[in-house]
Amino acid sequence: MLENISAAQAGTVSLGDLTVNRIGLGTNRITNTPDAHNLLKRALELGINFIDTAHFYGESEEGIGNAIAPYGNGLVVATKGGVNDASPQQLRRELEESLKRLKTDRIDLYQLHRVDANIPLEVTMQALKSFQDEGLIRHIGLSEVTVEQLQQAMQVAPIVSVQNEYNVVNRKHEALVDFCTEHQIVFIPWFPLGGLFGDTAKVEQQVANIARKLDVSNQQVALKWLLQRSPIILPIPGTLSPAHLEDNLRAATLELSDEDYAALTTSI
């Protein structure tokens, strides 16, 4: 009997008027190669309908565009701009390049990659709102912001998502997760399985005992913890391996008891 693996088993979350399954795909390592194209196509076969990329990720946007454009069947491809310069002029240049690379005439979710300390956030937000009014982007998101910056941005335009680093070990944005939950703003944790500076090893150490007890991978436990942390969390684990992709999606059907969840939550 074939195993049924699907991102749909994780439930859904709403990005404005768009609905996506609650495990997506991060693509910071995706390139414009046949192997990467095949991985993206396999992700779609497995029910992943939220793919996150960025102008800053090199070949990622081009690889996505060449592999799976045009985008149908409810697929949402989100990208980001303004990682080093969030001036209106630079944002427009990067947006136009992203549209070309992704082979589309509108970005469903366009996220400000970083707040620019040299430019008032209101100025940046007004530029994003103008792109939205022009029909170049559908919804606006933010990345690596504080609660206060999110509130400031919300005064200029509707914000449907926030993408900050967050996982079972790195919990510095707890207040932001709670704010997003209260206001039904999707929270997209990047590095959901850990990342730089040894965080991946710390995440694996944190979940290892429970993973052994349940006879599942460390990654499944780490992702399930995020799914249980808040109903608006949308993890985007990245991978270059179809096997790892399938393993990550098994988190959707994992049963994590209240006791195990509490142990992971309180042992930091």
Buried (B, 14 or more C-beta within 10 A) or exposed (E): EEEEBBBBBBEBBEBBEBEBBBBBBBBBBBBBBEEBBEBBEBBBEBBBBBBBBBBBBBBBBBBBBBBBBEBEEEBBBBBBBBBEBBBBEBBBBBBEBBBEBBBBEBBBBBBBBBBBEEBEBEEBBEBBBBBBEEEBBBBBBBBBBBBEBBEBBBEBBEBBBBBBBBBBBBEEBEEBBEBBBEEEBBBBBBBBBBBEEEBBEBBBEBBEBBBEEBEBBBBBBBBBBBBBBBEBBBBBBBBBEBEBBBBBBBBBBBEBEEEBBEBBEEEE
